[in-house]
Amino acid sequence: MTSADQALSPPRLFPLRCALAYGAAVAVNGVILPYFPVWLQGLAFSSFEIGIVLAAQMILRVAAAPFAGMLADRMTERSSMLAWSAILSLITAVMLFGTTNFWPVLIVFGLQAAVFAPYPPIVEAITVTGVRRWGFEYGAMRVWGSIGFVAVTLAVGELIGIWGAGIVPSALVVTFLVTLAVAFAAPKLGTPLPLPAAQSASASARRTPLHLHVLMLGAALIQASHGMYYAFSTLYWQQAGLSSSTIGVLWSAGVVAEILVFFSSGWIARRVSPWTLMRWGCVASVIRWALFPLPLGLWGTLALQLSHALTFALVHLGLQHRLVESVREDQEASVQGAYVFYGGALLGLSTLASGLLYKQFGGFGFLGMSLIALAGLATISLAARLQPQRSGSGG
């Protein structure tokens, strides 16, 4: 099939297959983000050691993702990298059964982050290509990643309540088995479509515009402001006396709100510009982390969790729509890899700082995350000023 043929007809069941790929990729985070710190605490790791382990895996993911994205853009079939990523990730998950000390856990979990790093951005690149070529609705596919996260978080929370945190490595093995199965079902798109001859010479000479790099840095700062939340919110809530099942509900509530945003993404995107979506998410992030350490009670905490729809979903949705408007298809995986690089680097630093902040200040360390979100708002505002003002230049 030629590139022209591919452009005329999407692969069969394209939205469903992308939805399954998102569900599998994000389900892994449904185990790692809420419960891996609990497993580490069960191994008698200190708060500082937990921060080191979580930060190290983010740094290694950072190192792997850009290289994987550039390689994927040069492959005849991007989705073939998904299977290799899933296989190697599964091997590292099995290796966790034999690791209980700090250094072995640090090495194995770091390797897992590096080999799984290509999976989410390649799924993102495949999906965004479908949005670009055939007009599929991004949010309707991306939402199933959030649904997978909720399902896995609730299920693993219940299992931990029954059998304890020792169930976490087994849960990771199961989720990586699912990513392996889904890798073979992911849509096959072939090589990126060639540019028109009139544009190819000048377009190939252009690099990703500066304002997009600044924009991705700003969005990455907002994601980095979630660092202490990902690493220590479960422990913080446990110390407040909440049960594992209640904590699972709190995690899931935020993602349910996120799901509603993604389901409504088409309606939202037609009415609100990507820049406005991102600004709203930034302001919500500043407020969320400033309020997080306050004694809000269960219902207040639940209400604050619902703001995840703003702090994560609006920023991510706005960024992806802006990239669709501005990035060529043959750069898609590279740009997604670059965003993973920025996000992983800043989130890794944020997580490392979180270990120190949480040890020193407890829940009030979340105020530091509010400052990071404020920096993200300033950076995204700068990117808006730097963007070209002519539509032909991406403005």
N, C-alpha and C positions, 0 to 999 in steps of 0.2 A: 504493500500500500504506500502510495506516495504521500508526501507532506500535504499536497493539495487535497487528496482524498481524505486524509485525516481531518483537515479543517472543515470539510463538508459534513462529515458524520461523526458524532462522538461515539466512543466505545459503548457497547451495550451496558445498560444499567449504571452509567457513569456516576450519577449522584449517590446511588446506594453503595457502590464499591468505595467511593471516597469516604462516605459516612462510616463504613465499617473500619476503614484504615484509621480515621480519626479516633473512633471509639477504642480501638486496640492501642494506639499510641498513647492516648491520654489516660487510659486505664492503668498503665504502669505508674503514672504519677499519683493515681488514687491509692496506691500502696505506699509509695516512697514518701510523698510529702507529709501525710498525716502520721504515718506509723513507723517509718524507719528510725526517726529519732527516739521513739519509744523502745524499739528493739535495741538500739545502741545504749540507752539508759539501762535496759535490762542486763546488758553486758558490763555494767558498772563503769561506763564511760562518764567522764566529767562533762560539764556544759562546754568547756573550752575544747575538749576532744571531739564532742559531737559537732561543734562548729567547724573544726578542722576537717573532719570527714566529709561533711556536707559541702563545704567550700571547695575541697579538693576535687570532688566529682564534677562540680560546676566548671572549675578551671580546665579540667581535662576535656570536658564536653566542648568548651570554648575552642580549645586547640584543634579538635577534630572536625567540628562542623563546617568552617569555611573551606577547608580542603575537600571535604566530602561534597559540598555544594558545587565547587568548581569542577570536580571530577564528574559529578552527575550531569552537569550541563554539556559535557563532552562525550557522554556515553550514548550509544544507540538506543538504549532503553533505561530511563532513570529508575523505574520500579525494580529492576534487578538488584539494585543495591539494598533494597528493603529486606530481602531474604537473608543476605549475608549479615546485615545488622542484627536481625532477629536471632539467627543461629548463634552468633558470638555472644549476644546478650544472654541468651538462655544458658550457655555454658558458664558464664560468670555467676548467674543466679544460683546454679547448682553448687558452685564453689563456695558460696556463702555458708553452706551447711557445715563446712569444716573450719570456719574462721570465727574466733571468739576474742582474739587479742587486737589491740589497737592497730598495729602495723599491717597484719594480714587483712583486716577489714578495710583499712585505708586503701591498700593496693587493689584488692578485688573490686571494691565498690567504685574506685576510680576507673579501673578498666571497663567496668560495666557502663559507666557514663560515656567513655570515649567511643565504645563500639555501638552504643545505642544512639549516639549523637546524630548520625545521618537520618535516622528514621523520621522524626517529626518534621524537619524542614523539607524533606523530599515529598512527604505526604502533602505538605502545604503547597509546594511548587506544582505538583500534579493538579491539585484542586484549583489553584489560581489560574493555571493554564486553561482549565475547563471554563472558568468564569470569563476569561479573555476570549477564547475561541468561540464558545457556543452560548454565552450569556447565562450560564447556570448561576443560581443564587448562592453566594458564598456561605452566608450564615446558616442556610438550611442543611448544608453538609457539615460545617464546623460544629454545629450544635451537638452532634452525636458524640464528639469527643467529650463534651461536658456531661452528657448523659452516661457515658461509660465511666467517667470519673465518679459520678454520684453512686452508680450501682456498685462499683468496686469498693468505694469508701464505706458505704453502709454495710456491705457484706463482710468486709475484713474487720470493721469495728465490732460487729456481732461475734465474729470468730475469736477476736482477741478477748472479748468479755467472757467467752466460754473456756478457751484454752490458753490464754495469755499471749504476750508479745512474741513468743517463740514461733508463732504461726507465720510471721512476716516473710521469711525466706521461701516458704512453700507457696505463699500467695504470689510472690514475684515469679516463681517458676511457672505457675499457671498463666499469669498475664503475658509472659514472654512466649509461651506456647501459642497463645492466641495471636500475638503479633506475627509469629511465623506463619500461621495458617492464613492470616489476612494478607500477608505480603504477596502470596501467589494469586490472590484475587484482586489486587490493586489494578487500576486501569493502565493499559499499555498505550502510550502516546507516541512512541518513536522519538526521533530527534526533533528539537525545536524547529518551528517553521522558519524558512529562510526569509530574510528581509527583501522587499522589492528592490530591484536592481538600482533604481534611482536613489534609494536611501542607504543601500548597504555600505557604500564607501564611507560616507560621513558618519553613519550611525555606528559602524563598527569601531570607529576611531574614538567615539565618545565613551567615557567612563560613567559610572553611576554618579549623577549630579551631587554636588556638595550638600545641597539642602536635604537630600534624602539620607545621607550619612548622619547629618545633624538630627534629622527627624528620628531615625532609628536609635540614635543615642538617647534622645529624650524619652522615647517609648521604653527603651531598656532601663532607664533610670526609674520609671514608674514601676516596671516589673521588679526592679531591684528593691524598691521600697517594700515589697512583700517578703523580703528575705527573713526577717525575724518571725513573721507570721508562719511561713513554711517550716522554719526550723524549730520554733519554740512555742507556738500557740497551743499545741496539744499538751505539752508539759505544763504550760501556764494554766490551762483549764483544769488539768488534773490536780494541780496544787490548790486550785479554787474549789475542789471537791466534786467536780463533774465526773460522771461515769464514762466509760469508753463508748457506750452506745449513744449517750447524749453528745459527746464530742463528735462522733460520726455524723449525727444529725446537724450539728453546727457547721461542719465542713460542707456537708451536702447542701445546706440551705443557701450558702453563698453561690454554689454552682447551679442550683435550681434557678436562682435569680439570673445568673449568667445565661442559662438555657433560654429563658424568656426573651432576653435581649437578642440572642442569635436567631431564635424563631421569628422575631420581628425585624430582623436586620434589613430585609428588603424595603419594608415600609419606612424604617428609620433612615436608611441611606438615601432614599428619594427626597427626604425632607430636610435632612441636616447634613452639612458638609463634613468631610472627614476631619478637617481641622477643628471644627466645633466639638465633634464627638470626643476628640482627644483632649481638648481643653477641659471639658466637663469631667472626664475621667481623672485628670490631674488634680483638679480642685477637690473632687471626692476623696482622692487618695490622701491629700494633706489633712482633710478633716477626719477621715477614718482612723489613721494611725495616731492622731492627737487624742482621740476619744478612747482608743482601744484599752489603755491601762486603767480607765476609770471603773469603779464598781457599779456596773450597769444592771446587774442581775441577769437571770437567764433570758428574759424576754428582751431586755435591752441589748444583750450580746447578740441574740438572734437577729434583731433589727439591724444591728451594725454589720452582721455578716451578709445581709442582703445587699449592702453597698458594693459587694464584689462585682455585681452586675455593672457598676460604673467604673471601679478602679481597675478591673481587668478587661471586661468584655468591650466596653466602649473604646478604650485605648487600642485594643487589638483590632477591633472592627475598623476603626478609623485608619489605622496604619495600613492594613491590608488593602482597603479600598484605595488609599493614596498610592500604594505600590502598583496596583493594577493600572491606575491612570498614568503612571510615570515610567515603568520599567519594561524593557523589551522582553519578549518570551525567551530568547536565548540567554538572558541574564537571570531568569527567575530563581533557579536553584542557588546560584551564586549569591544573589541578594538575600534570599531567605537564610542562607548559611552565614552571611555577614551579620544579619540581625540576631541569629543565635549566638554568634561570637560576642557582639556587644552585650546582649542580654545575659549570657552566661558569665562573662567577665565581671560585669557590674553586680550581678546577683551573687556571684562567688565572693566578691569583696564585701558585699552587704552581709552575707551569711557569716563570714569570718568575723566581721565587726559585731554581728549579733551575739555571737558567743561571749564576747567580752562585755557587751552592754548588758546582756541578760544576767551574767554572773555578777556584775557590779550594781545594776539598778533594778533587776527583776523586770516586772511588766512596764515600768516607766522607760525602759530602753526603747519602747515603740515610738517615743517622741523623736528619736533619731531617724526613724523611718519616715516620719512626717517631713523632716528637713530634706531627705532624699527626694521625696515626692515634689517638694517645692522646687528643687533643682530641675526635676523633670519638666515641670510646667514652664520654667524659664527657658529651657533648651528647646522645647517644642515651639514656643513663641518665637524664638530666634530662627528656627527652621522656616516658619511661616514667612518671616521677613526676608529670608534668603532665597525663597523659591522664585523662579522666573515669573514674570507678570504677563508673559505672552503665552497663549494656549499652545502655539507651535513649539514652544520650548519647554512644555510640561507644566506651565502655570495655569 
